[in-house]
Amino acid sequence: MRDVPASERALRFLEAGGDMIETCVLFDVFSGTPLPEGKKSLAFSIELRAPDRTLTDEEADAVVRRIAERLASEFGAELRAG
């Protein structure tokens, strides 16, 4: 959905990640070949942190899953591998 502002997607990152997201920064936007018509690729850098402990891999993975599921349900977004 090319017409959805990146800021709207970033807001969903923050809502889905809750208090474990310390920063969320959009660092790349791409559209055009080889992406299908009407699609764009947004790359975000997120830093996760708990104020009272070191996060486990499982906790961090769960936050990423929640974010991906939220963006998929609201925008049809797909998590890019790699």
All heavy atoms as a GROMACS GRO file, in nm:
protein
  628
    1MET      N    1   0.083  -0.117   0.000
    1MET     CA    2   0.000   0.000   0.000
    1MET      C    3   0.088   0.125   0.000
    1MET      O    4   0.132   0.171   0.103
    1MET     CB    5  -0.091   0.000   0.122
    1MET     CG    6  -0.181  -0.119   0.135
    1MET     SD    7  -0.294  -0.094   0.271
    1MET     CE    8  -0.441  -0.068   0.179
    2ARG      N    9   0.112   0.175  -0.117
    2ARG     CA   10   0.203   0.288  -0.130
    2ARG      C   11   0.148   0.416  -0.070
    2ARG      O   12   0.222   0.507  -0.038
    2ARG     CB   13   0.234   0.311  -0.277
    2ARG     CG   14   0.319   0.199  -0.336
    2ARG     CD   15   0.349   0.223  -0.477
    2ARG     NE   16   0.436   0.340  -0.488
    2ARG     CZ   17   0.488   0.381  -0.601
    2ARG    NH1   18   0.462   0.317  -0.712
    2ARG    NH2   19   0.566   0.484  -0.606
    3ASP      N   20   0.016   0.424  -0.054
    3ASP     CA   21  -0.043   0.548  -0.005
    3ASP      C   22  -0.044   0.561   0.147
    3ASP      O   23  -0.084   0.663   0.200
    3ASP     CB   24  -0.185   0.563  -0.060
    3ASP     CG   25  -0.276   0.446  -0.023
    3ASP    OD1   26  -0.224   0.339   0.010
    3ASP    OD2   27  -0.398   0.465  -0.028
    4VAL      N   28   0.001   0.460   0.219
    4VAL     CA   29   0.005   0.466   0.366
    4VAL      C   30   0.138   0.531   0.407
    4VAL      O   31   0.244   0.482   0.372
    4VAL     CB   32  -0.007   0.326   0.428
    4VAL    CG1   33   0.004   0.334   0.579
    4VAL    CG2   34  -0.137   0.260   0.386
    5PRO      N   35   0.132   0.642   0.481
    5PRO     CA   36   0.256   0.708   0.521
    5PRO      C   37   0.344   0.619   0.609
    5PRO      O   38   0.294   0.541   0.690
    5PRO     CB   39   0.207   0.830   0.600
    5PRO     CG   40   0.063   0.845   0.568
    5PRO     CD   41   0.013   0.710   0.528
    6ALA      N   42   0.474   0.633   0.592
    6ALA     CA   43   0.568   0.556   0.674
    6ALA      C   44   0.549   0.587   0.822
    6ALA      O   45   0.566   0.500   0.907
    6ALA     CB   46   0.711   0.586   0.631
    7SER      N   47   0.512   0.710   0.854
    7SER     CA   48   0.491   0.747   0.994
    7SER      C   49   0.377   0.666   1.056
    7SER      O   50   0.383   0.632   1.175
    7SER     CB   51   0.463   0.897   1.006
    7SER     OG   52   0.347   0.931   0.934
    8GLU      N   53   0.276   0.633   0.977
    8GLU     CA   54   0.166   0.551   1.027
    8GLU      C   55   0.216   0.410   1.059
    8GLU      O   56   0.179   0.351   1.159
    8GLU     CB   57   0.054   0.544   0.922
    8GLU     CG   58  -0.068   0.469   0.965
    8GLU     CD   59  -0.148   0.541   1.073
    8GLU    OE1   60  -0.131   0.662   1.090
    8GLU    OE2   61  -0.225   0.472   1.141
    9ARG      N   62   0.302   0.359   0.976
    9ARG     CA   63   0.358   0.226   1.001
    9ARG      C   64   0.450   0.228   1.123
    9ARG      O   65   0.449   0.136   1.203
    9ARG     CB   66   0.431   0.176   0.878
    9ARG     CG   67   0.334   0.152   0.763
    9ARG     CD   68   0.407   0.122   0.636
    9ARG     NE   69   0.318   0.144   0.524
    9ARG     CZ   70   0.304   0.062   0.424
    9ARG    NH1   71   0.373  -0.050   0.420
    9ARG    NH2   72   0.222   0.089   0.326
   10ALA      N   73   0.529   0.334   1.137
   10ALA     CA   74   0.617   0.345   1.253
   10ALA      C   75   0.536   0.350   1.382
   10ALA      O   76   0.574   0.290   1.483
   10ALA     CB   77   0.706   0.468   1.240
   11LEU      N   78   0.423   0.419   1.378
   11LEU     CA   79   0.335   0.426   1.494
   11LEU      C   80   0.289   0.286   1.532
   11LEU      O   81   0.285   0.250   1.650
   11LEU     CB   82   0.215   0.516   1.466
   11LEU     CG   83   0.111   0.526   1.577
   11LEU    CD1   84   0.172   0.582   1.704
   11LEU    CD2   85  -0.005   0.611   1.530
   12ARG      N   86   0.257   0.204   1.435
   12ARG     CA   87   0.215   0.067   1.462
   12ARG      C   88   0.329  -0.015   1.522
   12ARG      O   89   0.307  -0.102   1.606
   12ARG     CB   90   0.161  -0.001   1.336
   12ARG     CG   91   0.037   0.064   1.280
   12ARG     CD   92  -0.075   0.071   1.385
   12ARG     NE   93  -0.196   0.124   1.327
   12ARG     CZ   94  -0.236   0.251   1.338
   12ARG    NH1   95  -0.165   0.337   1.406
   12ARG    NH2   96  -0.346   0.292   1.282
   13PHE      N   97   0.453   0.010   1.478
   13PHE     CA   98   0.569  -0.054   1.539
   13PHE      C   99   0.569  -0.026   1.689
   13PHE      O  100   0.584  -0.116   1.771
   13PHE     CB  101   0.699   0.005   1.482
   13PHE     CG  102   0.760  -0.069   1.369
   13PHE    CD1  103   0.718  -0.046   1.240
   13PHE    CD2  104   0.862  -0.158   1.390
   13PHE    CE1  105   0.775  -0.112   1.134
   13PHE    CE2  106   0.921  -0.225   1.285
   13PHE     CZ  107   0.878  -0.201   1.156
   14LEU      N  108   0.556   0.101   1.723
   14LEU     CA  109   0.564   0.142   1.862
   14LEU      C  110   0.450   0.083   1.944
   14LEU      O  111   0.471   0.038   2.057
   14LEU     CB  112   0.564   0.294   1.872
   14LEU     CG  113   0.682   0.363   1.804
   14LEU    CD1  114   0.665   0.514   1.807
   14LEU    CD2  115   0.814   0.323   1.868
   15GLU      N  116   0.330   0.081   1.888
   15GLU     CA  117   0.216   0.024   1.959
   15GLU      C  118   0.233  -0.126   1.981
   15GLU      O  119   0.209  -0.176   2.090
   15GLU     CB  120   0.088   0.051   1.882
   15GLU     CG  121   0.046   0.196   1.881
   15GLU     CD  122  -0.070   0.225   1.789
   15GLU    OE1  123  -0.115   0.136   1.714
   15GLU    OE2  124  -0.117   0.339   1.793
   16ALA      N  125   0.276  -0.196   1.878
   16ALA     CA  126   0.290  -0.342   1.887
   16ALA      C  127   0.408  -0.382   1.975
   16ALA      O  128   0.402  -0.482   2.046
   16ALA     CB  129   0.306  -0.403   1.748
   17GLY      N  130   0.515  -0.304   1.971
   17GLY     CA  131   0.634  -0.336   2.048
   17GLY      C  132   0.625  -0.294   2.193
   17GLY      O  133   0.700  -0.344   2.277
   18GLY      N  134   0.536  -0.201   2.221
   18GLY     CA  135   0.518  -0.157   2.358
   18GLY      C  136   0.642  -0.090   2.414
   18GLY      O  137   0.719  -0.027   2.341
   19ASP      N  138   0.661  -0.107   2.543
   19ASP     CA  139   0.771  -0.037   2.610
   19ASP      C  140   0.908  -0.099   2.584
   19ASP      O  141   1.008  -0.048   2.632
   19ASP     CB  142   0.744  -0.027   2.760
   19ASP     CG  143   0.734  -0.162   2.827
   19ASP    OD1  144   0.732  -0.266   2.757
   19ASP    OD2  145   0.725  -0.166   2.951
   20MET      N  146   0.912  -0.206   2.507
   20MET     CA  147   1.043  -0.266   2.476
   20MET      C  148   1.112  -0.197   2.359
   20MET      O  149   1.230  -0.220   2.335
   20MET     CB  150   1.027  -0.415   2.446
   20MET     CG  151   0.983  -0.492   2.567
   20MET     SD  152   1.058  -0.651   2.570
   20MET     CE  153   0.971  -0.723   2.704
   21ILE      N  154   1.041  -0.115   2.284
   21ILE     CA  155   1.104  -0.043   2.173
   21ILE      C  156   1.167   0.085   2.226
   21ILE      O  157   1.098   0.172   2.280
   21ILE     CB  158   1.005  -0.012   2.061
   21ILE    CG1  159   0.962  -0.141   1.994
   21ILE    CG2  160   1.068   0.081   1.958
   21ILE    CD1  161   0.873  -0.123   1.874
   22GLU      N  162   1.297   0.094   2.212
   22GLU     CA  163   1.367   0.215   2.254
   22GLU      C  164   1.373   0.316   2.140
   22GLU      O  165   1.352   0.435   2.161
   22GLU     CB  166   1.508   0.182   2.302
   22GLU     CG  167   1.581   0.304   2.354
   22GLU     CD  168   1.704   0.266   2.430
   22GLU    OE1  169   1.694   0.244   2.552
   22GLU    OE2  170   1.810   0.260   2.366
   23THR      N  171   1.404   0.268   2.019
   23THR     CA  172   1.406   0.356   1.902
   23THR      C  173   1.346   0.281   1.782
   23THR      O  174   1.353   0.159   1.774
   23THR     CB  175   1.547   0.403   1.863
   23THR    OG1  176   1.627   0.290   1.828
   23THR    CG2  177   1.613   0.481   1.973
   24CYS      N  178   1.290   0.358   1.691
   24CYS     CA  179   1.237   0.306   1.566
   24CYS      C  180   1.268   0.409   1.460
   24CYS      O  181   1.217   0.522   1.466
   24CYS     CB  182   1.087   0.282   1.578
   24CYS     SG  183   1.009   0.227   1.424
   25VAL      N  184   1.354   0.374   1.365
   25VAL     CA  185   1.400   0.469   1.264
   25VAL      C  186   1.380   0.411   1.124
   25VAL      O  187   1.425   0.299   1.096
   25VAL     CB  188   1.551   0.502   1.284
   25VAL    CG1  189   1.601   0.596   1.176
   25VAL    CG2  190   1.575   0.560   1.422
   26LEU      N  191   1.312   0.486   1.039
   26LEU     CA  192   1.300   0.449   0.898
   26LEU      C  193   1.431   0.488   0.830
   26LEU      O  194   1.471   0.604   0.836
   26LEU     CB  195   1.183   0.523   0.834
   26LEU     CG  196   1.166   0.506   0.684
   26LEU    CD1  197   1.130   0.363   0.648
   26LEU    CD2  198   1.062   0.604   0.632
   27PHE      N  199   1.499   0.391   0.768
   27PHE     CA  200   1.626   0.426   0.706
   27PHE      C  201   1.631   0.400   0.555
   27PHE      O  202   1.728   0.439   0.490
   27PHE     CB  203   1.744   0.357   0.775
   27PHE     CG  204   1.750   0.208   0.758
   27PHE    CD1  205   1.816   0.151   0.652
   27PHE    CD2  206   1.691   0.125   0.852
   27PHE    CE1  207   1.823   0.013   0.638
   27PHE    CE2  208   1.698  -0.013   0.839
   27PHE     CZ  209   1.763  -0.068   0.731
   28ASP      N  210   1.526   0.341   0.497
   28ASP     CA  211   1.527   0.319   0.353
   28ASP      C  212   1.385   0.303   0.302
   28ASP      O  213   1.303   0.239   0.367
   28ASP     CB  214   1.609   0.195   0.318
   28ASP     CG  215   1.630   0.179   0.168
   28ASP    OD1  216   1.652   0.280   0.100
   28ASP    OD2  217   1.625   0.064   0.120
   29VAL      N  218   1.359   0.364   0.187
   29VAL     CA  219   1.230   0.349   0.118
   29VAL      C  220   1.263   0.318  -0.027
   29VAL      O  221   1.344   0.386  -0.089
   29VAL     CB  222   1.146   0.479   0.125
   29VAL    CG1  223   1.016   0.462   0.047
   29VAL    CG2  224   1.119   0.519   0.268
   30PHE      N  225   1.199   0.213  -0.080
   30PHE     CA  226   1.224   0.174  -0.218
   30PHE      C  227   1.092   0.136  -0.284
   30PHE      O  228   1.009   0.069  -0.224
   30PHE     CB  229   1.320   0.055  -0.225
   30PHE     CG  230   1.342   0.005  -0.364
   30PHE    CD1  231   1.431   0.070  -0.448
   30PHE    CD2  232   1.272  -0.104  -0.413
   30PHE    CE1  233   1.450   0.026  -0.578
   30PHE    CE2  234   1.291  -0.149  -0.542
   30PHE     CZ  235   1.380  -0.084  -0.625
   31SER      N  236   1.076   0.180  -0.408
   31SER     CA  237   0.963   0.134  -0.490
   31SER      C  238   1.013   0.119  -0.632
   31SER      O  239   1.116   0.176  -0.669
   31SER     CB  240   0.845   0.232  -0.483
   31SER     OG  241   0.884   0.359  -0.529
   32GLY      N  242   0.942   0.042  -0.710
   32GLY     CA  243   0.984   0.017  -0.847
   32GLY      C  244   1.029  -0.126  -0.865
   32GLY      O  245   1.018  -0.210  -0.776
   33THR      N  246   1.082  -0.154  -0.981
   33THR     CA  247   1.126  -0.289  -1.015
   33THR      C  248   1.234  -0.333  -0.918
   33THR      O  249   1.323  -0.254  -0.887
   33THR     CB  250   1.179  -0.291  -1.159
   33THR    OG1  251   1.078  -0.240  -1.244
   33THR    CG2  252   1.217  -0.429  -1.203
   34PRO      N  253   1.226  -0.450  -0.863
   34PRO     CA  254   1.145  -0.566  -0.895
   34PRO      C  255   1.017  -0.578  -0.812
   34PRO      O  256   0.950  -0.681  -0.820
   34PRO     CB  257   1.237  -0.683  -0.865
   34PRO     CG  258   1.313  -0.636  -0.745
   34PRO     CD  259   1.333  -0.487  -0.767
   35LEU      N  260   0.980  -0.477  -0.735
   35LEU     CA  261   0.858  -0.485  -0.655
   35LEU      C  262   0.735  -0.477  -0.744
   35LEU      O  263   0.736  -0.407  -0.845
   35LEU     CB  264   0.853  -0.370  -0.553
   35LEU     CG  265   0.962  -0.369  -0.447
   35LEU    CD1  266   0.948  -0.245  -0.360
   35LEU    CD2  267   0.955  -0.494  -0.362
   36PRO      N  268   0.628  -0.544  -0.705
   36PRO     CA  269   0.504  -0.535  -0.782
   36PRO      C  270   0.449  -0.392  -0.780
   36PRO      O  271   0.475  -0.315  -0.687
   36PRO     CB  272   0.409  -0.630  -0.708
   36PRO     CG  273   0.495  -0.717  -0.625
   36PRO     CD  274   0.618  -0.637  -0.593
   37GLU      N  275   0.372  -0.359  -0.880
   37GLU     CA  276   0.308  -0.228  -0.889
   37GLU      C  277   0.226  -0.202  -0.762
   37GLU      O  278   0.156  -0.289  -0.712
   37GLU     CB  279   0.214  -0.225  -1.011
   37GLU     CG  280   0.143  -0.094  -1.031
   37GLU     CD  281   0.235   0.020  -1.070
   37GLU    OE1  282   0.339  -0.006  -1.133
   37GLU    OE2  283   0.202   0.135  -1.036
   38GLY      N  284   0.238  -0.081  -0.709
   38GLY     CA  285   0.163  -0.043  -0.590
   38GLY      C  286   0.227  -0.082  -0.459
   38GLY      O  287   0.173  -0.056  -0.353
   39LYS      N  288   0.343  -0.144  -0.463
   39LYS     CA  289   0.413  -0.185  -0.341
   39LYS      C  290   0.535  -0.097  -0.320
   39LYS      O  291   0.592  -0.043  -0.414
   39LYS     CB  292   0.461  -0.331  -0.352
   39LYS     CG  293   0.352  -0.432  -0.358
   39LYS     CD  294   0.317  -0.478  -0.221
   39LYS     CE  295   0.219  -0.595  -0.229
   39LYS     NZ  296   0.198  -0.653  -0.100
   40LYS      N  297   0.574  -0.083  -0.194
   40LYS     CA  298   0.701  -0.018  -0.162
   40LYS      C  299   0.764  -0.094  -0.046
   40LYS      O  300   0.697  -0.160   0.032
   40LYS     CB  301   0.684   0.130  -0.131
   40LYS     CG  302   0.608   0.162  -0.006
   40LYS     CD  303   0.598   0.313   0.012
   40LYS     CE  304   0.501   0.348   0.124
   40LYS     NZ  305   0.486   0.492   0.137
   41SER      N  306   0.894  -0.084  -0.040
   41SER     CA  307   0.970  -0.150   0.064
   41SER      C  308   1.019  -0.044   0.162
   41SER      O  309   1.082   0.054   0.121
   41SER     CB  310   1.089  -0.225   0.003
   41SER     OG  311   1.172  -0.276   0.105
   42LEU      N  312   0.988  -0.062   0.289
   42LEU     CA  313   1.033   0.027   0.394
   42LEU      C  314   1.125  -0.052   0.487
   42LEU      O  315   1.088  -0.161   0.531
   42LEU     CB  316   0.916   0.081   0.475
   42LEU     CG  317   0.806   0.155   0.399
   42LEU    CD1  318   0.693   0.191   0.494
   42LEU    CD2  319   0.861   0.278   0.332
   43ALA      N  320   1.241   0.002   0.516
   43ALA     CA  321   1.333  -0.064   0.607
   43ALA      C  322   1.344   0.019   0.735
   43ALA      O  323   1.376   0.138   0.730
   43ALA     CB  324   1.469  -0.080   0.542
   44PHE      N  325   1.314  -0.044   0.846
   44PHE     CA  326   1.320   0.021   0.977
   44PHE      C  327   1.429  -0.044   1.060
   44PHE      O  328   1.450  -0.165   1.054
   44PHE     CB  329   1.188   0.005   1.052
   44PHE     CG  330   1.074   0.083   0.998
   44PHE    CD1  331   0.992   0.031   0.899
   44PHE    CD2  332   1.046   0.210   1.046
   44PHE    CE1  333   0.885   0.102   0.849
   44PHE    CE2  334   0.939   0.283   0.996
   44PHE     CZ  335   0.858   0.229   0.898
   45SER      N  336   1.495   0.037   1.138
   45SER     CA  337   1.588  -0.013   1.239
   45SER      C  338   1.520   0.007   1.374
   45SER      O  339   1.474   0.118   1.405
   45SER     CB  340   1.718   0.067   1.234
   45SER     OG  341   1.800   0.034   1.344
   46ILE      N  342   1.509  -0.100   1.449
   46ILE     CA  343   1.448  -0.087   1.582
   46ILE      C  344   1.547  -0.137   1.686
   46ILE      O  345   1.621  -0.233   1.664
   46ILE     CB  346   1.314  -0.161   1.595
   46ILE    CG1  347   1.328  -0.310   1.566
   46ILE    CG2  348   1.209  -0.100   1.506
   46ILE    CD1  349   1.202  -0.390   1.597
   47GLU      N  350   1.550  -0.068   1.798
   47GLU     CA  351   1.630  -0.111   1.912
   47GLU      C  352   1.534  -0.151   2.023
   47GLU      O  353   1.445  -0.074   2.059
   47GLU     CB  354   1.720   0.002   1.962
   47GLU     CG  355   1.833   0.034   1.867
   47GLU     CD  356   1.926   0.139   1.923
   47GLU    OE1  357   1.940   0.149   2.047
   47GLU    OE2  358   1.986   0.210   1.842
   48LEU      N  359   1.551  -0.271   2.071
   48LEU     CA  360   1.468  -0.323   2.180
   48LEU      C  361   1.548  -0.320   2.309
   48LEU      O  362   1.667  -0.349   2.310
   48LEU     CB  363   1.426  -0.467   2.150
   48LEU     CG  364   1.352  -0.491   2.019
   48LEU    CD1  365   1.326  -0.640   2.001
   48LEU    CD2  366   1.222  -0.413   2.016
   49ARG      N  367   1.480  -0.283   2.416
   49ARG     CA  368   1.548  -0.277   2.545
   49ARG      C  369   1.444  -0.285   2.656
   49ARG      O  370   1.340  -0.222   2.648
   49ARG     CB  371   1.626  -0.147   2.557
   49ARG     CG  372   1.718  -0.141   2.674
   49ARG     CD  373   1.803  -0.015   2.672
   49ARG     NE  374   1.852   0.015   2.539
   49ARG     CZ  375   1.975  -0.010   2.495
   49ARG    NH1  376   2.062  -0.066   2.576
   49ARG    NH2  377   2.012   0.023   2.375
   50ALA      N  378   1.476  -0.362   2.757
   50ALA     CA  379   1.395  -0.364   2.879
   50ALA      C  380   1.472  -0.285   2.984
   50ALA      O  381   1.594  -0.298   2.994
   50ALA     CB  382   1.373  -0.507   2.926
   51PRO      N  383   1.404  -0.202   3.059
   51PRO     CA  384   1.475  -0.117   3.155
   51PRO      C  385   1.536  -0.192   3.273
   51PRO      O  386   1.629  -0.143   3.335
   51PRO     CB  387   1.366  -0.020   3.205
   51PRO     CG  388   1.238  -0.091   3.180
   51PRO     CD  389   1.260  -0.178   3.061
   52ASP      N  390   1.490  -0.314   3.298
   52ASP     CA  391   1.531  -0.384   3.418
   52ASP      C  392   1.610  -0.513   3.395
   52ASP      O  393   1.649  -0.579   3.491
   52ASP     CB  394   1.408  -0.416   3.502
   52ASP     CG  395   1.307  -0.501   3.427
   52ASP    OD1  396   1.313  -0.505   3.302
   52ASP    OD2  397   1.222  -0.564   3.493
   53ARG      N  398   1.634  -0.547   3.266
   53ARG     CA  399   1.703  -0.674   3.241
   53ARG      C  400   1.749  -0.680   3.095
   53ARG      O  401   1.708  -0.600   3.013
   53ARG     CB  402   1.611  -0.792   3.269
   53ARG     CG  403   1.495  -0.801   3.170
   53ARG     CD  404   1.392  -0.904   3.211
   53ARG     NE  405   1.290  -0.921   3.110
   53ARG     CZ  406   1.196  -0.832   3.079
   53ARG    NH1  407   1.192  -0.717   3.141
   53ARG    NH2  408   1.106  -0.857   2.986
   54THR      N  409   1.830  -0.779   3.068
   54THR     CA  410   1.869  -0.807   2.930
   54THR      C  411   1.761  -0.895   2.869
   54THR      O  412   1.718  -0.994   2.930
   54THR     CB  413   2.004  -0.882   2.926
   54THR    OG1  414   2.103  -0.799   2.987
   54THR    CG2  415   2.045  -0.916   2.784
   55LEU      N  416   1.714  -0.857   2.751
   55LEU     CA  417   1.612  -0.936   2.684
   55LEU      C  418   1.670  -1.068   2.636
   55LEU      O  419   1.784  -1.074   2.589
   55LEU     CB  420   1.555  -0.861   2.564
   55LEU     CG  421   1.477  -0.735   2.593
   55LEU    CD1  422   1.438  -0.666   2.463
   55LEU    CD2  423   1.353  -0.766   2.675
   56THR      N  424   1.590  -1.171   2.643
   56THR     CA  425   1.629  -1.300   2.586
   56THR      C  426   1.600  -1.297   2.436
   56THR      O  427   1.522  -1.213   2.388
   56THR     CB  428   1.552  -1.416   2.649
   56THR    OG1  429   1.413  -1.403   2.616
   56THR    CG2  430   1.571  -1.420   2.800
   57ASP      N  431   1.659  -1.388   2.363
   57ASP     CA  432   1.629  -1.400   2.220
   57ASP      C  433   1.480  -1.425   2.200
   57ASP      O  434   1.420  -1.370   2.107
   57ASP     CB  435   1.709  -1.514   2.157
   57ASP     CG  436   1.857  -1.483   2.145
   57ASP    OD1  437   1.895  -1.364   2.154
   57ASP    OD2  438   1.935  -1.578   2.126
   58GLU      N  439   1.421  -1.507   2.286
   58GLU     CA  440   1.280  -1.540   2.273
   58GLU      C  441   1.193  -1.415   2.291
   58GLU      O  442   1.094  -1.396   2.220
   58GLU     CB  443   1.241  -1.648   2.374
   58GLU     CG  444   1.301  -1.784   2.345
   58GLU     CD  445   1.447  -1.797   2.389
   58GLU    OE1  446   1.494  -1.715   2.474
   58GLU    OE2  447   1.515  -1.886   2.338
   59GLU      N  448   1.227  -1.331   2.388
   59GLU     CA  449   1.150  -1.208   2.411
   59GLU      C  450   1.161  -1.114   2.290
   59GLU      O  451   1.061  -1.059   2.245
   59GLU     CB  452   1.199  -1.136   2.536
   59GLU     CG  453   1.164  -1.205   2.665
   59GLU     CD  454   1.227  -1.139   2.785
   59GLU    OE1  455   1.350  -1.115   2.783
   59GLU    OE2  456   1.153  -1.110   2.880
   60ALA      N  457   1.283  -1.098   2.239
   60ALA     CA  458   1.302  -1.010   2.124
   60ALA      C  459   1.229  -1.065   2.002
   60ALA      O  460   1.163  -0.989   1.930
   60ALA     CB  461   1.452  -0.995   2.094
   61ASP      N  462   1.238  -1.195   1.980
   61ASP     CA  463   1.167  -1.257   1.868
   61ASP      C  464   1.016  -1.238   1.880
   61ASP      O  465   0.947  -1.215   1.780
   61ASP     CB  466   1.199  -1.407   1.858
   61ASP     CG  467   1.341  -1.434   1.812
   61ASP    OD1  468   1.407  -1.341   1.760
   61ASP    OD2  469   1.388  -1.549   1.829
   62ALA      N  470   0.964  -1.247   2.001
   62ALA     CA  471   0.820  -1.230   2.023
   62ALA      C  472   0.777  -1.087   1.988
   62ALA      O  473   0.670  -1.067   1.929
   62ALA     CB  474   0.784  -1.263   2.168
   63VAL      N  475   0.858  -0.989   2.022
   63VAL     CA  476   0.826  -0.849   1.988
   63VAL      C  477   0.825  -0.832   1.836
   63VAL      O  478   0.733  -0.773   1.780
   63VAL     CB  479   0.925  -0.751   2.053
   63VAL    CG1  480   0.903  -0.609   2.002
   63VAL    CG2  481   0.913  -0.754   2.205
   64VAL      N  482   0.925  -0.886   1.769
   64VAL     CA  483   0.932  -0.876   1.623
   64VAL      C  484   0.811  -0.944   1.559
   64VAL      O  485   0.751  -0.891   1.466
   64VAL     CB  486   1.065  -0.933   1.569
   64VAL    CG1  487   1.064  -0.941   1.417
   64VAL    CG2  488   1.182  -0.848   1.618
   65ARG      N  489   0.773  -1.060   1.610
   65ARG     CA  490   0.654  -1.130   1.558
   65ARG      C  491   0.528  -1.046   1.576
   65ARG      O  492   0.446  -1.036   1.486
   65ARG     CB  493   0.637  -1.266   1.626
   65ARG     CG  494   0.710  -1.379   1.558
   65ARG     CD  495   0.663  -1.515   1.609
   65ARG     NE  496   0.665  -1.529   1.754
   65ARG     CZ  497   0.774  -1.559   1.825
   65ARG    NH1  498   0.890  -1.578   1.767
   65ARG    NH2  499   0.766  -1.570   1.957
   66ARG      N  500   0.512  -0.987   1.695
   66ARG     CA  501   0.394  -0.902   1.720
   66ARG      C  502   0.389  -0.785   1.622
   66ARG      O  503   0.283  -0.753   1.568
   66ARG     CB  504   0.396  -0.847   1.863
   66ARG     CG  505   0.336  -0.936   1.965
   66ARG     CD  506   0.300  -0.864   2.094
   66ARG     NE  507   0.395  -0.765   2.141
   66ARG     CZ  508   0.492  -0.789   2.230
   66ARG    NH1  509   0.509  -0.910   2.278
   66ARG    NH2  510   0.571  -0.693   2.270
   67ILE      N  511   0.503  -0.723   1.600
   67ILE     CA  512   0.509  -0.610   1.506
   67ILE      C  513   0.474  -0.657   1.366
   67ILE      O  514   0.392  -0.596   1.297
   67ILE     CB  515   0.649  -0.545   1.508
   67ILE    CG1  516   0.674  -0.477   1.643
   67ILE    CG2  517   0.665  -0.446   1.393
   67ILE    CD1  518   0.818  -0.435   1.665
   68ALA      N  519   0.536  -0.766   1.321
   68ALA     CA  520   0.511  -0.818   1.186
   68ALA      C  521   0.364  -0.856   1.168
   68ALA      O  522   0.304  -0.826   1.065
   68ALA     CB  523   0.601  -0.938   1.158
   69GLU      N  524   0.305  -0.921   1.268
   69GLU     CA  525   0.164  -0.960   1.260
   69GLU      C  526   0.073  -0.838   1.255
   69GLU      O  527  -0.024  -0.835   1.179
   69GLU     CB  528   0.128  -1.050   1.378
   69GLU     CG  529   0.190  -1.188   1.368
   69GLU     CD  530   0.178  -1.269   1.496
   69GLU    OE1  531   0.119  -1.220   1.596
   69GLU    OE2  532   0.230  -1.382   1.498
   70ARG      N  533   0.105  -0.737   1.333
   70ARG     CA  534   0.023  -0.615   1.334
   70ARG      C  535   0.029  -0.545   1.199
   70ARG      O  536  -0.072  -0.504   1.143
   70ARG     CB  537   0.073  -0.523   1.445
   70ARG     CG  538   0.007  -0.388   1.452
   70ARG     CD  539  -0.115  -0.394   1.543
   70ARG     NE  540  -0.180  -0.267   1.554
   70ARG     CZ  541  -0.174  -0.188   1.660
   70ARG    NH1  542  -0.103  -0.221   1.765
   70ARG    NH2  543  -0.241  -0.076   1.662
   71LEU      N  544   0.151  -0.530   1.144
   71LEU     CA  545   0.165  -0.463   1.015
   71LEU      C  546   0.103  -0.546   0.902
   71LEU      O  547   0.047  -0.489   0.808
   71LEU     CB  548   0.312  -0.434   0.986
   71LEU     CG  549   0.378  -0.334   1.080
   71LEU    CD1  550   0.526  -0.322   1.050
   71LEU    CD2  551   0.312  -0.199   1.073
   72ALA      N  552   0.110  -0.678   0.912
   72ALA     CA  553   0.048  -0.764   0.812
   72ALA      C  554  -0.104  -0.748   0.815
   72ALA      O  555  -0.167  -0.736   0.710
   72ALA     CB  556   0.088  -0.909   0.834
   73SER      N  557  -0.162  -0.748   0.933
   73SER     CA  558  -0.308  -0.740   0.943
   73SER      C  559  -0.360  -0.602   0.904
   73SER      O  560  -0.467  -0.591   0.844
   73SER     CB  561  -0.355  -0.778   1.082
   73SER     OG  562  -0.320  -0.680   1.177
   74GLU      N  563  -0.288  -0.496   0.937
   74GLU     CA  564  -0.337  -0.361   0.909
   74GLU      C  565  -0.302  -0.310   0.770
   74GLU      O  566  -0.377  -0.232   0.713
   74GLU     CB  567  -0.285  -0.264   1.014
   74GLU     CG  568  -0.347  -0.290   1.149
   74GLU     CD  569  -0.321  -0.180   1.248
   74GLU    OE1  570  -0.296  -0.064   1.207
   74GLU    OE2  571  -0.325  -0.209   1.369
   75PHE      N  572  -0.185  -0.352   0.718
   75PHE     CA  573  -0.138  -0.295   0.592
   75PHE      C  574  -0.108  -0.399   0.484
   75PHE      O  575  -0.067  -0.364   0.374
   75PHE     CB  576  -0.011  -0.212   0.614
   75PHE     CG  577  -0.028  -0.103   0.716
   75PHE    CD1  578   0.042  -0.107   0.835
   75PHE    CD2  579  -0.112   0.004   0.693
   75PHE    CE1  580   0.029  -0.007   0.929
   75PHE    CE2  581  -0.126   0.105   0.786
   75PHE     CZ  582  -0.055   0.099   0.905
   76GLY      N  583  -0.117  -0.527   0.519
   76GLY     CA  584  -0.079  -0.630   0.422
   76GLY      C  585   0.072  -0.638   0.406
   76GLY      O  586   0.121  -0.690   0.306
   77ALA      N  587   0.145  -0.590   0.505
   77ALA     CA  588   0.292  -0.587   0.499
   77ALA      C  589   0.348  -0.728   0.513
   77ALA      O  590   0.288  -0.815   0.574
   77ALA     CB  591   0.347  -0.497   0.609
   78GLU      N  592   0.466  -0.746   0.456
   78GLU     CA  593   0.539  -0.872   0.466
   78GLU      C  594   0.677  -0.844   0.521
   78GLU      O  595   0.742  -0.748   0.480
   78GLU     CB  596   0.552  -0.937   0.329
   78GLU     CG  597   0.421  -0.969   0.264
   78GLU     CD  598   0.440  -1.018   0.121
   78GLU    OE1  599   0.542  -1.084   0.093
   78GLU    OE2  600   0.355  -0.986   0.036
   79LEU      N  601   0.721  -0.928   0.613
   79LEU     CA  602   0.854  -0.915   0.668
   79LEU      C  603   0.954  -0.964   0.566
   79LEU      O  604   0.943  -1.077   0.517
   79LEU     CB  605   0.867  -0.996   0.798
   79LEU     CG  606   0.996  -0.981   0.876
   79LEU    CD1  607   1.016  -0.837   0.921
   79LEU    CD2  608   0.992  -1.073   0.998
   80ARG      N  609   1.049  -0.880   0.533
   80ARG     CA  610   1.151  -0.916   0.436
   80ARG      C  611   1.260  -0.996   0.505
   80ARG      O  612   1.310  -0.958   0.610
   80ARG     CB  613   1.209  -0.788   0.376
   80ARG     CG  614   1.312  -0.812   0.270
   80ARG     CD  615   1.352  -0.684   0.202
   80ARG     NE  616   1.407  -0.588   0.297
   80ARG     CZ  617   1.431  -0.461   0.268
   80ARG    NH1  618   1.404  -0.414   0.150
   80ARG    NH2  619   1.482  -0.380   0.359
   81ALA      N  620   1.295  -1.109   0.449
   81ALA     CA  621   1.400  -1.193   0.505
   81ALA      C  622   1.537  -1.140   0.464
   81ALA      O  623   1.552  -1.081   0.358
   81ALA     CB  624   1.384  -1.337   0.456
   82GLY      N  625   1.634  -1.164   0.550
   82GLY     CA  626   1.770  -1.126   0.514
   82GLY      C  627   1.811  -1.009   0.584
   82GLY      O  628   1.888  -0.944   0.618
   0.00000   0.00000   0.00000
